[in-house]
């Protein structure tokens, strides 16, 4: 039986169980549990719960258990907790501290005592979790005085391979659609917030996509590596259950260069002239006033064509060495 008491943010539960056996003594167990959340000053979401459990066997002593748990917020995303359990034979105390460093990293540690164990059952344990594009990594360890010690590590994730490439990624179920994104070999491009990044080969797999309804996957343009440009940053498609979708995003990795473009007579190309990379034909910039232009994602010694009007054009050639791209370059356009 349970009853929420809304004005007090209290949940109250009570249970009574009587059992009879043909080959054992009958028993009666009663349990009452109370839990509530409270705010005290700047302390928000303090959680307190307690319970009392008693079991009575015919012709035997009662077995009573008391449990108390307190959890307090600490810092930015952390919680400190205390647990106590008392029974007819022993008492256990445990302190814990769990904290979230950011959306990818969290850790926790605890220490406890148990009265009926050697050295009072002194025990210390800790754990750390890291969520990466390749899955979730966990490491934990425990030390129990004069008893045992252990360390364990695990990885939880998925691996997807198609004719377009392969990548480890966050865990996904068998029937959930997933999207493989290719960025022309450019690594570390954030896809879908900051949880999924392209790997060394420019491949990322986004799991947890809804089936049979439009889903949007977007590149986080605010967190691109220096010198990286992505031409198309939003993908909106509908996938069926269990599908592996694929999308290629035109991407470039290189330097960002501020230039002034002039022809042999000292004149500037017209305002709005398009600057295209010769090898790929991709536009890398546009001519502004007085020949100023910002070239993004370019490399040393690359060649470009400036196009305007009715098939009018001239050619640019970047220097073989561009150590200082902070200074504006003056480029002749032939």
Number of C-alpha atoms within 10 A of each C-alpha: 8 12 11 14 11 9 6 10 11 16 16 17 14 15 12 13 10 11 11 10 8 6 6 10 12 14 16 15 17 15 17 16 18 18 18 18 16 14 10 8 6 7 11 13 14 16 16 18 18 18 18 17 18 16 17 16 15 11 8 9 10 15 14 17 18 17 17 18 17 17 19 16 19 15 9 10 12 16 17 18 19 18 17 18 18 17 14 11 10 13 17 19 17 18 18 18 19 20 19 17 13 10 10 14 15 18 18 18 18 18 18 19 20 19 15 12 14 13 14 15 18 20 20 19 18 18 18 18 19 17 19 18 24 23 19 19 16 16 15 17 15 18 16 18 15 12 12 9 13 10 12 10 12 10 14 13 16 17 14 15 12 11 5 12 14 18 21 18 25 21 17 17 11 10 12 17 22 25 21 22 23 25 23 16 16 22 20 21 26 21 24 17 14 15 17 23 25 25 22 12 16 21 24 29 29 24 20 14 22 16 17 12 11 11 13 13 17 14 21 16 15 8 13 15 15 12 16 20 23 18 13 12 15 14 15 10 14 16 20 16 15 14 16 18 17 13 13 15 16 16 21 21 20 17 18 19 21 16 19 20 21 20 16 9 7 10 13 19 25 17 15 16 20 21 25 21 18 15 9 8 11 16 17 20 18 19 24 18 12 14 21 20 24 17 21 20 19 21 20 14 13 14 16 23 20 24 20 17 10 6 6 10 16 16 18 22 15 19 13 10 10 15 8 9 13 10 11 14 18 14 17 19 21 13
